Amino acid sequence: MQRFANLQVDVLKVGHHGSKHSTLPEFVDHIQPSYALISVGKHNRYGHPTKEVLDTLNERGITILRTDESGAVIYEFTEGEGTFFKFIP
């Protein structure tokens, strides 16, 4: 955060399937994403994503896309605009 003090992003790819320490509130506040993508298996034995990570994202009004709920998530960017597509298996 010190090295990239002005970094802001539109989409955050949440690390380590949304484990407890993967997405600290201070980091989320720093980058201010509009969307968060969580790659996670359905009914995984680790309970990912954790409640803490989901709370951090929800409290900030960030739209959450999860592969365990939405299947494949694709982002298409054309002609200056982007759109998310979900492909539920």
PyMOL Python script that loads the backbone (N, CA, C, O; Angstrom):
from pymol import cmd

cmd.read_pdbstr("""\
ATOM      1  N   MET A   1       0.832  -1.187   0.000  1.00  0.00           N
ATOM      2  CA  MET A   1       0.000   0.000   0.000  1.00  0.00           C
ATOM      3  C   MET A   1       0.875   1.248   0.000  1.00  0.00           C
ATOM      4  O   MET A   1       0.490   2.278  -0.553  1.00  0.00           O
ATOM      5  N   GLN A   2       2.045   1.160   0.616  1.00  0.00           N
ATOM      6  CA  GLN A   2       2.940   2.311   0.621  1.00  0.00           C
ATOM      7  C   GLN A   2       3.528   2.553  -0.766  1.00  0.00           C
ATOM      8  O   GLN A   2       3.654   3.695  -1.208  1.00  0.00           O
ATOM      9  N   ARG A   3       3.881   1.477  -1.439  1.00  0.00           N
ATOM     10  CA  ARG A   3       4.509   1.601  -2.743  1.00  0.00           C
ATOM     11  C   ARG A   3       3.550   2.130  -3.801  1.00  0.00           C
ATOM     12  O   ARG A   3       3.951   2.884  -4.688  1.00  0.00           O
ATOM     13  N   PHE A   4       2.288   1.736  -3.708  1.00  0.00           N
ATOM     14  CA  PHE A   4       1.274   2.164  -4.672  1.00  0.00           C
ATOM     15  C   PHE A   4       0.183   2.934  -3.932  1.00  0.00           C
ATOM     16  O   PHE A   4      -0.966   2.496  -3.868  1.00  0.00           O
ATOM     17  N   ALA A   5       0.545   4.047  -3.392  1.00  0.00           N
ATOM     18  CA  ALA A   5      -0.344   4.822  -2.524  1.00  0.00           C
ATOM     19  C   ALA A   5      -1.620   5.280  -3.228  1.00  0.00           C
ATOM     20  O   ALA A   5      -2.647   5.440  -2.569  1.00  0.00           O
ATOM     21  N   ASN A   6      -1.591   5.494  -4.522  1.00  0.00           N
ATOM     22  CA  ASN A   6      -2.762   5.997  -5.252  1.00  0.00           C
ATOM     23  C   ASN A   6      -3.480   4.918  -6.051  1.00  0.00           C
ATOM     24  O   ASN A   6      -4.329   5.231  -6.885  1.00  0.00           O
ATOM     25  N   LEU A   7      -3.152   3.657  -5.809  1.00  0.00           N
ATOM     26  CA  LEU A   7      -3.738   2.569  -6.565  1.00  0.00           C
ATOM     27  C   LEU A   7      -5.207   2.388  -6.215  1.00  0.00           C
ATOM     28  O   LEU A   7      -5.576   2.261  -5.047  1.00  0.00           O
ATOM     29  N   GLN A   8      -6.029   2.379  -7.245  1.00  0.00           N
ATOM     30  CA  GLN A   8      -7.440   2.055  -7.089  1.00  0.00           C
ATOM     31  C   GLN A   8      -7.791   1.046  -8.176  1.00  0.00           C
ATOM     32  O   GLN A   8      -7.238   1.095  -9.275  1.00  0.00           O
ATOM     33  N   VAL A   9      -8.689   0.153  -7.877  1.00  0.00           N
ATOM     34  CA  VAL A   9      -9.066  -0.881  -8.833  1.00  0.00           C
ATOM     35  C   VAL A   9     -10.581  -0.971  -8.933  1.00  0.00           C
ATOM     36  O   VAL A   9     -11.305  -0.550  -8.031  1.00  0.00           O
ATOM     37  N   ASP A  10     -11.040  -1.522 -10.032  1.00  0.00           N
ATOM     38  CA  ASP A  10     -12.471  -1.765 -10.200  1.00  0.00           C
ATOM     39  C   ASP A  10     -12.849  -3.149  -9.681  1.00  0.00           C
ATOM     40  O   ASP A  10     -13.886  -3.322  -9.040  1.00  0.00           O
ATOM     41  N   VAL A  11     -11.984  -4.145  -9.970  1.00  0.00           N
ATOM     42  CA  VAL A  11     -12.278  -5.534  -9.614  1.00  0.00           C
ATOM     43  C   VAL A  11     -11.134  -6.094  -8.787  1.00  0.00           C
ATOM     44  O   VAL A  11      -9.974  -6.043  -9.197  1.00  0.00           O
ATOM     45  N   LEU A  12     -11.467  -6.629  -7.621  1.00  0.00           N
ATOM     46  CA  LEU A  12     -10.493  -7.298  -6.761  1.00  0.00           C
ATOM     47  C   LEU A  12     -10.674  -8.795  -6.906  1.00  0.00           C
ATOM     48  O   LEU A  12     -11.772  -9.308  -6.689  1.00  0.00           O
ATOM     49  N   LYS A  13      -9.608  -9.513  -7.271  1.00  0.00           N
ATOM     50  CA  LYS A  13      -9.626 -10.974  -7.251  1.00  0.00           C
ATOM     51  C   LYS A  13      -9.185 -11.340  -5.839  1.00  0.00           C
ATOM     52  O   LYS A  13      -8.006 -11.226  -5.506  1.00  0.00           O
ATOM     53  N   VAL A  14     -10.116 -11.775  -5.019  1.00  0.00           N
ATOM     54  CA  VAL A  14      -9.855 -12.090  -3.616  1.00  0.00           C
ATOM     55  C   VAL A  14      -8.878 -13.265  -3.535  1.00  0.00           C
ATOM     56  O   VAL A  14      -9.061 -14.286  -4.199  1.00  0.00           O
ATOM     57  N   GLY A  15      -7.857 -13.109  -2.726  1.00  0.00           N
ATOM     58  CA  GLY A  15      -6.826 -14.127  -2.601  1.00  0.00           C
ATOM     59  C   GLY A  15      -7.264 -15.344  -1.787  1.00  0.00           C
ATOM     60  O   GLY A  15      -8.185 -15.277  -0.974  1.00  0.00           O
ATOM     61  N   HIS A  16      -6.589 -16.427  -2.028  1.00  0.00           N
ATOM     62  CA  HIS A  16      -6.701 -17.683  -1.286  1.00  0.00           C
ATOM     63  C   HIS A  16      -8.135 -18.072  -0.959  1.00  0.00           C
ATOM     64  O   HIS A  16      -8.446 -18.442   0.173  1.00  0.00           O
ATOM     65  N   HIS A  17      -9.002 -17.987  -1.958  1.00  0.00           N
ATOM     66  CA  HIS A  17     -10.388 -18.463  -1.870  1.00  0.00           C
ATOM     67  C   HIS A  17     -11.207 -17.760  -0.784  1.00  0.00           C
ATOM     68  O   HIS A  17     -12.244 -18.269  -0.358  1.00  0.00           O
ATOM     69  N   GLY A  18     -10.741 -16.594  -0.340  1.00  0.00           N
ATOM     70  CA  GLY A  18     -11.472 -15.855   0.685  1.00  0.00           C
ATOM     71  C   GLY A  18     -11.157 -16.314   2.091  1.00  0.00           C
ATOM     72  O   GLY A  18     -12.006 -16.227   2.978  1.00  0.00           O
ATOM     73  N   SER A  19      -9.925 -16.812   2.310  1.00  0.00           N
ATOM     74  CA  SER A  19      -9.537 -17.224   3.662  1.00  0.00           C
ATOM     75  C   SER A  19      -9.496 -16.002   4.582  1.00  0.00           C
ATOM     76  O   SER A  19      -9.471 -14.862   4.119  1.00  0.00           O
ATOM     77  N   LYS A  20      -9.488 -16.257   5.868  1.00  0.00           N
ATOM     78  CA  LYS A  20      -9.662 -15.218   6.886  1.00  0.00           C
ATOM     79  C   LYS A  20      -8.753 -14.000   6.712  1.00  0.00           C
ATOM     80  O   LYS A  20      -9.208 -12.870   6.886  1.00  0.00           O
ATOM     81  N   HIS A  21      -7.489 -14.206   6.374  1.00  0.00           N
ATOM     82  CA  HIS A  21      -6.551 -13.083   6.291  1.00  0.00           C
ATOM     83  C   HIS A  21      -6.214 -12.690   4.854  1.00  0.00           C
ATOM     84  O   HIS A  21      -5.230 -11.990   4.614  1.00  0.00           O
ATOM     85  N   SER A  22      -7.028 -13.140   3.902  1.00  0.00           N
ATOM     86  CA  SER A  22      -6.732 -12.872   2.496  1.00  0.00           C
ATOM     87  C   SER A  22      -7.110 -11.472   2.056  1.00  0.00           C
ATOM     88  O   SER A  22      -6.550 -10.955   1.088  1.00  0.00           O
ATOM     89  N   THR A  23      -8.047 -10.851   2.749  1.00  0.00           N
ATOM     90  CA  THR A  23      -8.601  -9.581   2.289  1.00  0.00           C
ATOM     91  C   THR A  23      -8.835  -8.677   3.490  1.00  0.00           C
ATOM     92  O   THR A  23      -9.949  -8.576   4.005  1.00  0.00           O
ATOM     93  N   LEU A  24      -7.776  -8.030   3.921  1.00  0.00           N
ATOM     94  CA  LEU A  24      -7.868  -7.181   5.109  1.00  0.00           C
ATOM     95  C   LEU A  24      -8.656  -5.903   4.818  1.00  0.00           C
ATOM     96  O   LEU A  24      -8.532  -5.334   3.734  1.00  0.00           O
ATOM     97  N   PRO A  25      -9.463  -5.449   5.776  1.00  0.00           N
ATOM     98  CA  PRO A  25     -10.248  -4.229   5.575  1.00  0.00           C
ATOM     99  C   PRO A  25      -9.398  -3.028   5.149  1.00  0.00           C
ATOM    100  O   PRO A  25      -9.832  -2.234   4.315  1.00  0.00           O
ATOM    101  N   GLU A  26      -8.207  -2.890   5.707  1.00  0.00           N
ATOM    102  CA  GLU A  26      -7.346  -1.755   5.360  1.00  0.00           C
ATOM    103  C   GLU A  26      -6.957  -1.790   3.886  1.00  0.00           C
ATOM    104  O   GLU A  26      -6.894  -0.749   3.233  1.00  0.00           O
ATOM    105  N   PHE A  27      -6.699  -2.980   3.365  1.00  0.00           N
ATOM    106  CA  PHE A  27      -6.357  -3.131   1.959  1.00  0.00           C
ATOM    107  C   PHE A  27      -7.548  -2.784   1.073  1.00  0.00           C
ATOM    108  O   PHE A  27      -7.404  -2.059   0.089  1.00  0.00           O
ATOM    109  N   VAL A  28      -8.716  -3.296   1.420  1.00  0.00           N
ATOM    110  CA  VAL A  28      -9.930  -3.023   0.648  1.00  0.00           C
ATOM    111  C   VAL A  28     -10.230  -1.525   0.660  1.00  0.00           C
ATOM    112  O   VAL A  28     -10.596  -0.961  -0.371  1.00  0.00           O
ATOM    113  N   ASP A  29     -10.081  -0.887   1.800  1.00  0.00           N
ATOM    114  CA  ASP A  29     -10.304   0.563   1.890  1.00  0.00           C
ATOM    115  C   ASP A  29      -9.310   1.322   1.026  1.00  0.00           C
ATOM    116  O   ASP A  29      -9.645   2.361   0.457  1.00  0.00           O
ATOM    117  N   HIS A  30      -8.095   0.811   0.924  1.00  0.00           N
ATOM    118  CA  HIS A  30      -7.057   1.477   0.138  1.00  0.00           C
ATOM    119  C   HIS A  30      -7.349   1.417  -1.364  1.00  0.00           C
ATOM    120  O   HIS A  30      -7.209   2.422  -2.063  1.00  0.00           O
ATOM    121  N   ILE A  31      -7.753   0.247  -1.862  1.00  0.00           N
ATOM    122  CA  ILE A  31      -7.939   0.113  -3.308  1.00  0.00           C
ATOM    123  C   ILE A  31      -9.353   0.429  -3.786  1.00  0.00           C
ATOM    124  O   ILE A  31      -9.553   0.715  -4.967  1.00  0.00           O
ATOM    125  N   GLN A  32     -10.324   0.383  -2.897  1.00  0.00           N
ATOM    126  CA  GLN A  32     -11.714   0.749  -3.174  1.00  0.00           C
ATOM    127  C   GLN A  32     -12.317   0.072  -4.404  1.00  0.00           C
ATOM    128  O   GLN A  32     -12.743   0.758  -5.332  1.00  0.00           O
ATOM    129  N   PRO A  33     -12.360  -1.265  -4.427  1.00  0.00           N
ATOM    130  CA  PRO A  33     -12.944  -1.947  -5.585  1.00  0.00           C
ATOM    131  C   PRO A  33     -14.465  -1.842  -5.604  1.00  0.00           C
ATOM    132  O   PRO A  33     -15.099  -1.658  -4.564  1.00  0.00           O
ATOM    133  N   SER A  34     -15.037  -1.961  -6.786  1.00  0.00           N
ATOM    134  CA  SER A  34     -16.492  -2.011  -6.931  1.00  0.00           C
ATOM    135  C   SER A  34     -16.989  -3.449  -6.916  1.00  0.00           C
ATOM    136  O   SER A  34     -18.115  -3.726  -6.502  1.00  0.00           O
ATOM    137  N   TYR A  35     -16.127  -4.369  -7.376  1.00  0.00           N
ATOM    138  CA  TYR A  35     -16.463  -5.785  -7.466  1.00  0.00           C
ATOM    139  C   TYR A  35     -15.368  -6.614  -6.820  1.00  0.00           C
ATOM    140  O   TYR A  35     -14.201  -6.223  -6.802  1.00  0.00           O
ATOM    141  N   ALA A  36     -15.763  -7.774  -6.286  1.00  0.00           N
ATOM    142  CA  ALA A  36     -14.802  -8.739  -5.741  1.00  0.00           C
ATOM    143  C   ALA A  36     -15.139 -10.105  -6.319  1.00  0.00           C
ATOM    144  O   ALA A  36     -16.284 -10.552  -6.256  1.00  0.00           O
ATOM    145  N   LEU A  37     -14.140 -10.759  -6.880  1.00  0.00           N
ATOM    146  CA  LEU A  37     -14.309 -12.091  -7.443  1.00  0.00           C
ATOM    147  C   LEU A  37     -13.640 -13.095  -6.520  1.00  0.00           C
ATOM    148  O   LEU A  37     -12.453 -12.976  -6.215  1.00  0.00           O
ATOM    149  N   ILE A  38     -14.407 -14.087  -6.075  1.00  0.00           N
ATOM    150  CA  ILE A  38     -13.876 -15.123  -5.189  1.00  0.00           C
ATOM    151  C   ILE A  38     -13.966 -16.460  -5.900  1.00  0.00           C
ATOM    152  O   ILE A  38     -15.060 -16.950  -6.179  1.00  0.00           O
ATOM    153  N   SER A  39     -12.815 -17.050  -6.193  1.00  0.00           N
ATOM    154  CA  SER A  39     -12.746 -18.372  -6.801  1.00  0.00           C
ATOM    155  C   SER A  39     -12.726 -19.391  -5.671  1.00  0.00           C
ATOM    156  O   SER A  39     -11.745 -19.504  -4.935  1.00  0.00           O
ATOM    157  N   VAL A  40     -13.823 -20.132  -5.543  1.00  0.00           N
ATOM    158  CA  VAL A  40     -13.961 -21.042  -4.406  1.00  0.00           C
ATOM    159  C   VAL A  40     -14.859 -22.218  -4.789  1.00  0.00           C
ATOM    160  O   VAL A  40     -15.841 -22.054  -5.513  1.00  0.00           O
ATOM    161  N   GLY A  41     -14.508 -23.404  -4.292  1.00  0.00           N
ATOM    162  CA  GLY A  41     -15.299 -24.598  -4.560  1.00  0.00           C
ATOM    163  C   GLY A  41     -16.529 -24.672  -3.672  1.00  0.00           C
ATOM    164  O   GLY A  41     -16.510 -24.224  -2.526  1.00  0.00           O
ATOM    165  N   LYS A  42     -17.573 -25.228  -4.200  1.00  0.00           N
ATOM    166  CA  LYS A  42     -18.818 -25.392  -3.459  1.00  0.00           C
ATOM    167  C   LYS A  42     -18.631 -26.398  -2.328  1.00  0.00           C
ATOM    168  O   LYS A  42     -18.057 -27.467  -2.535  1.00  0.00           O
ATOM    169  N   HIS A  43     -19.114 -26.061  -1.138  1.00  0.00           N
ATOM    170  CA  HIS A  43     -19.049 -26.921   0.047  1.00  0.00           C
ATOM    171  C   HIS A  43     -17.611 -27.356   0.360  1.00  0.00           C
ATOM    172  O   HIS A  43     -17.386 -28.500   0.753  1.00  0.00           O
ATOM    173  N   ASN A  44     -16.636 -26.447   0.188  1.00  0.00           N
ATOM    174  CA  ASN A  44     -15.250 -26.822   0.458  1.00  0.00           C
ATOM    175  C   ASN A  44     -15.045 -27.048   1.951  1.00  0.00           C
ATOM    176  O   ASN A  44     -15.741 -26.452   2.773  1.00  0.00           O
ATOM    177  N   ARG A  45     -14.111 -27.891   2.296  1.00  0.00           N
ATOM    178  CA  ARG A  45     -13.925 -28.300   3.692  1.00  0.00           C
ATOM    179  C   ARG A  45     -13.328 -27.220   4.577  1.00  0.00           C
ATOM    180  O   ARG A  45     -13.301 -27.374   5.798  1.00  0.00           O
ATOM    181  N   TYR A  46     -12.850 -26.132   3.992  1.00  0.00           N
ATOM    182  CA  TYR A  46     -12.248 -25.052   4.778  1.00  0.00           C
ATOM    183  C   TYR A  46     -13.253 -23.955   5.136  1.00  0.00           C
ATOM    184  O   TYR A  46     -12.943 -23.057   5.919  1.00  0.00           O
ATOM    185  N   GLY A  47     -14.431 -24.031   4.573  1.00  0.00           N
ATOM    186  CA  GLY A  47     -15.441 -23.024   4.860  1.00  0.00           C
ATOM    187  C   GLY A  47     -15.187 -21.692   4.180  1.00  0.00           C
ATOM    188  O   GLY A  47     -15.677 -20.658   4.634  1.00  0.00           O
ATOM    189  N   HIS A  48     -14.431 -21.709   3.105  1.00  0.00           N
ATOM    190  CA  HIS A  48     -14.143 -20.473   2.372  1.00  0.00           C
ATOM    191  C   HIS A  48     -15.289 -20.137   1.434  1.00  0.00           C
ATOM    192  O   HIS A  48     -15.934 -21.042   0.903  1.00  0.00           O
ATOM    193  N   PRO A  49     -15.551 -18.873   1.221  1.00  0.00           N
ATOM    194  CA  PRO A  49     -14.922 -17.715   1.844  1.00  0.00           C
ATOM    195  C   PRO A  49     -15.420 -17.550   3.280  1.00  0.00           C
ATOM    196  O   PRO A  49     -16.536 -17.948   3.613  1.00  0.00           O
ATOM    197  N   THR A  50     -14.587 -16.966   4.109  1.00  0.00           N
ATOM    198  CA  THR A  50     -14.942 -16.803   5.516  1.00  0.00           C
ATOM    199  C   THR A  50     -15.926 -15.655   5.714  1.00  0.00           C
ATOM    200  O   THR A  50     -16.041 -14.751   4.886  1.00  0.00           O
ATOM    201  N   LYS A  51     -16.625 -15.724   6.834  1.00  0.00           N
ATOM    202  CA  LYS A  51     -17.575 -14.666   7.193  1.00  0.00           C
ATOM    203  C   LYS A  51     -16.863 -13.316   7.285  1.00  0.00           C
ATOM    204  O   LYS A  51     -17.421 -12.297   6.878  1.00  0.00           O
ATOM    205  N   GLU A  52     -15.641 -13.298   7.812  1.00  0.00           N
ATOM    206  CA  GLU A  52     -14.897 -12.040   7.965  1.00  0.00           C
ATOM    207  C   GLU A  52     -14.672 -11.357   6.625  1.00  0.00           C
ATOM    208  O   GLU A  52     -14.851 -10.146   6.497  1.00  0.00           O
ATOM    209  N   VAL A  53     -14.279 -12.140   5.629  1.00  0.00           N
ATOM    210  CA  VAL A  53     -14.031 -11.565   4.299  1.00  0.00           C
ATOM    211  C   VAL A  53     -15.336 -11.084   3.679  1.00  0.00           C
ATOM    212  O   VAL A  53     -15.396  -9.984   3.130  1.00  0.00           O
ATOM    213  N   LEU A  54     -16.371 -11.894   3.762  1.00  0.00           N
ATOM    214  CA  LEU A  54     -17.667 -11.484   3.213  1.00  0.00           C
ATOM    215  C   LEU A  54     -18.191 -10.232   3.906  1.00  0.00           C
ATOM    216  O   LEU A  54     -18.734  -9.343   3.250  1.00  0.00           O
ATOM    217  N   ASP A  55     -18.033 -10.155   5.230  1.00  0.00           N
ATOM    218  CA  ASP A  55     -18.459  -8.958   5.968  1.00  0.00           C
ATOM    219  C   ASP A  55     -17.684  -7.725   5.517  1.00  0.00           C
ATOM    220  O   ASP A  55     -18.267  -6.659   5.319  1.00  0.00           O
ATOM    221  N   THR A  56     -16.371  -7.871   5.354  1.00  0.00           N
ATOM    222  CA  THR A  56     -15.538  -6.750   4.901  1.00  0.00           C
ATOM    223  C   THR A  56     -16.048  -6.212   3.568  1.00  0.00           C
ATOM    224  O   THR A  56     -16.173  -5.000   3.390  1.00  0.00           O
ATOM    225  N   LEU A  57     -16.335  -7.098   2.652  1.00  0.00           N
ATOM    226  CA  LEU A  57     -16.796  -6.683   1.325  1.00  0.00           C
ATOM    227  C   LEU A  57     -18.213  -6.123   1.367  1.00  0.00           C
ATOM    228  O   LEU A  57     -18.491  -5.085   0.767  1.00  0.00           O
ATOM    229  N   ASN A  58     -19.108  -6.810   2.076  1.00  0.00           N
ATOM    230  CA  ASN A  58     -20.499  -6.351   2.159  1.00  0.00           C
ATOM    231  C   ASN A  58     -20.632  -5.009   2.861  1.00  0.00           C
ATOM    232  O   ASN A  58     -21.419  -4.167   2.428  1.00  0.00           O
ATOM    233  N   GLU A  59     -19.887  -4.791   3.925  1.00  0.00           N
ATOM    234  CA  GLU A  59     -19.962  -3.534   4.671  1.00  0.00           C
ATOM    235  C   GLU A  59     -19.563  -2.339   3.818  1.00  0.00           C
ATOM    236  O   GLU A  59     -19.943  -1.206   4.114  1.00  0.00           O
ATOM    237  N   ARG A  60     -18.798  -2.590   2.761  1.00  0.00           N
ATOM    238  CA  ARG A  60     -18.336  -1.513   1.878  1.00  0.00           C
ATOM    239  C   ARG A  60     -19.157  -1.426   0.591  1.00  0.00           C
ATOM    240  O   ARG A  60     -18.840  -0.643  -0.305  1.00  0.00           O
ATOM    241  N   GLY A  61     -20.205  -2.229   0.512  1.00  0.00           N
ATOM    242  CA  GLY A  61     -21.083  -2.183  -0.654  1.00  0.00           C
ATOM    243  C   GLY A  61     -20.456  -2.735  -1.922  1.00  0.00           C
ATOM    244  O   GLY A  61     -20.837  -2.341  -3.024  1.00  0.00           O
ATOM    245  N   ILE A  62     -19.504  -3.637  -1.777  1.00  0.00           N
ATOM    246  CA  ILE A  62     -18.813  -4.216  -2.931  1.00  0.00           C
ATOM    247  C   ILE A  62     -19.630  -5.398  -3.452  1.00  0.00           C
ATOM    248  O   ILE A  62     -20.037  -6.263  -2.677  1.00  0.00           O
ATOM    249  N   THR A  63     -19.867  -5.433  -4.746  1.00  0.00           N
ATOM    250  CA  THR A  63     -20.574  -6.539  -5.377  1.00  0.00           C
ATOM    251  C   THR A  63     -19.666  -7.759  -5.383  1.00  0.00           C
ATOM    252  O   THR A  63     -18.531  -7.694  -5.857  1.00  0.00           O
ATOM    253  N   ILE A  64     -20.168  -8.876  -4.855  1.00  0.00           N
ATOM    254  CA  ILE A  64     -19.367 -10.089  -4.735  1.00  0.00           C
ATOM    255  C   ILE A  64     -19.831 -11.104  -5.773  1.00  0.00           C
ATOM    256  O   ILE A  64     -21.021 -11.396  -5.894  1.00  0.00           O
ATOM    257  N   LEU A  65     -18.865 -11.635  -6.517  1.00  0.00           N
ATOM    258  CA  LEU A  65     -19.109 -12.710  -7.474  1.00  0.00           C
ATOM    259  C   LEU A  65     -18.330 -13.919  -6.994  1.00  0.00           C
ATOM    260  O   LEU A  65     -17.117 -13.838  -6.802  1.00  0.00           O
ATOM    261  N   ARG A  66     -19.017 -15.046  -6.797  1.00  0.00           N
ATOM    262  CA  ARG A  66     -18.388 -16.263  -6.257  1.00  0.00           C
ATOM    263  C   ARG A  66     -18.588 -17.409  -7.231  1.00  0.00           C
ATOM    264  O   ARG A  66     -19.692 -17.626  -7.730  1.00  0.00           O
ATOM    265  N   THR A  67     -17.520 -18.136  -7.499  1.00  0.00           N
ATOM    266  CA  THR A  67     -17.640 -19.250  -8.431  1.00  0.00           C
ATOM    267  C   THR A  67     -18.470 -20.401  -7.866  1.00  0.00           C
ATOM    268  O   THR A  67     -19.040 -21.177  -8.634  1.00  0.00           O
ATOM    269  N   ASP A  68     -18.550 -20.530  -6.537  1.00  0.00           N
ATOM    270  CA  ASP A  68     -19.373 -21.599  -5.972  1.00  0.00           C
ATOM    271  C   ASP A  68     -20.862 -21.313  -6.140  1.00  0.00           C
ATOM    272  O   ASP A  68     -21.679 -22.232  -6.078  1.00  0.00           O
ATOM    273  N   GLU A  69     -21.216 -20.069  -6.348  1.00  0.00           N
ATOM    274  CA  GLU A  69     -22.615 -19.695  -6.533  1.00  0.00           C
ATOM    275  C   GLU A  69     -22.952 -19.377  -7.992  1.00  0.00           C
ATOM    276  O   GLU A  69     -24.062 -19.641  -8.455  1.00  0.00           O
ATOM    277  N   SER A  70     -21.985 -18.811  -8.703  1.00  0.00           N
ATOM    278  CA  SER A  70     -22.243 -18.350 -10.066  1.00  0.00           C
ATOM    279  C   SER A  70     -21.607 -19.204 -11.147  1.00  0.00           C
ATOM    280  O   SER A  70     -21.806 -18.942 -12.333  1.00  0.00           O
ATOM    281  N   GLY A  71     -20.855 -20.211 -10.767  1.00  0.00           N
ATOM    282  CA  GLY A  71     -20.132 -20.996 -11.764  1.00  0.00           C
ATOM    283  C   GLY A  71     -18.994 -20.167 -12.325  1.00  0.00           C
ATOM    284  O   GLY A  71     -18.370 -19.387 -11.605  1.00  0.00           O
ATOM    285  N   ALA A  72     -18.726 -20.334 -13.602  1.00  0.00           N
ATOM    286  CA  ALA A  72     -17.664 -19.553 -14.236  1.00  0.00           C
ATOM    287  C   ALA A  72     -18.085 -18.094 -14.330  1.00  0.00           C
ATOM    288  O   ALA A  72     -19.237 -17.791 -14.640  1.00  0.00           O
ATOM    289  N   VAL A  73     -17.153 -17.200 -14.063  1.00  0.00           N
ATOM    290  CA  VAL A  73     -17.418 -15.775 -14.173  1.00  0.00           C
ATOM    291  C   VAL A  73     -16.464 -15.222 -15.227  1.00  0.00           C
ATOM    292  O   VAL A  73     -15.247 -15.378 -15.129  1.00  0.00           O
ATOM    293  N   ILE A  74     -17.041 -14.577 -16.233  1.00  0.00           N
ATOM    294  CA  ILE A  74     -16.250 -14.007 -17.320  1.00  0.00           C
ATOM    295  C   ILE A  74     -16.503 -12.514 -17.377  1.00  0.00           C
ATOM    296  O   ILE A  74     -17.635 -12.053 -17.229  1.00  0.00           O
ATOM    297  N   TYR A  75     -15.428 -11.766 -17.595  1.00  0.00           N
ATOM    298  CA  TYR A  75     -15.540 -10.316 -17.765  1.00  0.00           C
ATOM    299  C   TYR A  75     -15.161  -9.993 -19.195  1.00  0.00           C
ATOM    300  O   TYR A  75     -14.066 -10.329 -19.647  1.00  0.00           O
ATOM    301  N   GLU A  76     -16.054  -9.351 -19.896  1.00  0.00           N
ATOM    302  CA  GLU A  76     -15.807  -8.974 -21.284  1.00  0.00           C
ATOM    303  C   GLU A  76     -15.739  -7.456 -21.387  1.00  0.00           C
ATOM    304  O   GLU A  76     -16.654  -6.752 -20.958  1.00  0.00           O
ATOM    305  N   PHE A  77     -14.647  -6.963 -21.960  1.00  0.00           N
ATOM    306  CA  PHE A  77     -14.440  -5.526 -22.116  1.00  0.00           C
ATOM    307  C   PHE A  77     -14.346  -5.209 -23.597  1.00  0.00           C
ATOM    308  O   PHE A  77     -13.420  -5.655 -24.275  1.00  0.00           O
ATOM    309  N   THR A  78     -15.306  -4.438 -24.102  1.00  0.00           N
ATOM    310  CA  THR A  78     -15.295  -4.021 -25.502  1.00  0.00           C
ATOM    311  C   THR A  78     -15.818  -2.604 -25.622  1.00  0.00           C
ATOM    312  O   THR A  78     -16.725  -2.188 -24.900  1.00  0.00           O
ATOM    313  N   GLU A  79     -15.230  -1.886 -26.540  1.00  0.00           N
ATOM    314  CA  GLU A  79     -15.663  -0.530 -26.860  1.00  0.00           C
ATOM    315  C   GLU A  79     -15.805   0.360 -25.627  1.00  0.00           C
ATOM    316  O   GLU A  79     -16.766   1.120 -25.501  1.00  0.00           O
ATOM    317  N   GLY A  80     -14.841   0.254 -24.729  1.00  0.00           N
ATOM    318  CA  GLY A  80     -14.793   1.142 -23.570  1.00  0.00           C
ATOM    319  C   GLY A  80     -15.700   0.776 -22.412  1.00  0.00           C
ATOM    320  O   GLY A  80     -15.767   1.519 -21.433  1.00  0.00           O
ATOM    321  N   GLU A  81     -16.402  -0.350 -22.492  1.00  0.00           N
ATOM    322  CA  GLU A  81     -17.281  -0.767 -21.402  1.00  0.00           C
ATOM    323  C   GLU A  81     -17.098  -2.251 -21.121  1.00  0.00           C
ATOM    324  O   GLU A  81     -16.724  -3.025 -22.003  1.00  0.00           O
ATOM    325  N   GLY A  82     -17.368  -2.632 -19.880  1.00  0.00           N
ATOM    326  CA  GLY A  82     -17.214  -4.032 -19.500  1.00  0.00           C
ATOM    327  C   GLY A  82     -18.481  -4.599 -18.891  1.00  0.00           C
ATOM    328  O   GLY A  82     -19.321  -3.870 -18.362  1.00  0.00           O
ATOM    329  N   THR A  83     -18.601  -5.925 -18.979  1.00  0.00           N
ATOM    330  CA  THR A  83     -19.756  -6.628 -18.452  1.00  0.00           C
ATOM    331  C   THR A  83     -19.319  -7.977 -17.891  1.00  0.00           C
ATOM    332  O   THR A  83     -18.451  -8.640 -18.459  1.00  0.00           O
ATOM    333  N   PHE A  84     -19.923  -8.380 -16.774  1.00  0.00           N
ATOM    334  CA  PHE A  84     -19.701  -9.696 -16.205  1.00  0.00           C
ATOM    335  C   PHE A  84     -20.752 -10.658 -16.743  1.00  0.00           C
ATOM    336  O   PHE A  84     -21.914 -10.290 -16.915  1.00  0.00           O
ATOM    337  N   PHE A  85     -20.335 -11.894 -17.006  1.00  0.00           N
ATOM    338  CA  PHE A  85     -21.243 -12.960 -17.386  1.00  0.00           C
ATOM    339  C   PHE A  85     -21.030 -14.120 -16.421  1.00  0.00           C
ATOM    340  O   PHE A  85     -19.897 -14.431 -16.053  1.00  0.00           O
ATOM    341  N   LYS A  86     -22.119 -14.756 -16.016  1.00  0.00           N
ATOM    342  CA  LYS A  86     -22.056 -15.924 -15.139  1.00  0.00           C
ATOM    343  C   LYS A  86     -22.504 -17.143 -15.930  1.00  0.00           C
ATOM    344  O   LYS A  86     -23.460 -17.079 -16.702  1.00  0.00           O
ATOM    345  N   PHE A  87     -21.803 -18.252 -15.730  1.00  0.00           N
ATOM    346  CA  PHE A  87     -22.151 -19.501 -16.396  1.00  0.00           C
ATOM    347  C   PHE A  87     -22.316 -20.586 -15.348  1.00  0.00           C
ATOM    348  O   PHE A  87     -21.353 -21.245 -14.954  1.00  0.00           O
ATOM    349  N   ILE A  88     -23.543 -20.759 -14.906  1.00  0.00           N
ATOM    350  CA  ILE A  88     -23.840 -21.743 -13.877  1.00  0.00           C
ATOM    351  C   ILE A  88     -23.835 -23.136 -14.506  1.00  0.00           C
ATOM    352  O   ILE A  88     -24.528 -23.373 -15.496  1.00  0.00           O
ATOM    353  N   PRO A  89     -23.053 -24.062 -13.932  1.00  0.00           N
ATOM    354  CA  PRO A  89     -22.972 -25.419 -14.522  1.00  0.00           C
ATOM    355  C   PRO A  89     -24.271 -26.191 -14.365  1.00  0.00           C
ATOM    356  O   PRO A  89     -24.365 -27.338 -14.803  1.00  0.00           O
TER     357      PRO A  89
END
""", "prot")
cmd.dss("prot")
cmd.show_as("cartoon", "prot")
cmd.util.cbc("prot")
cmd.orient("prot")
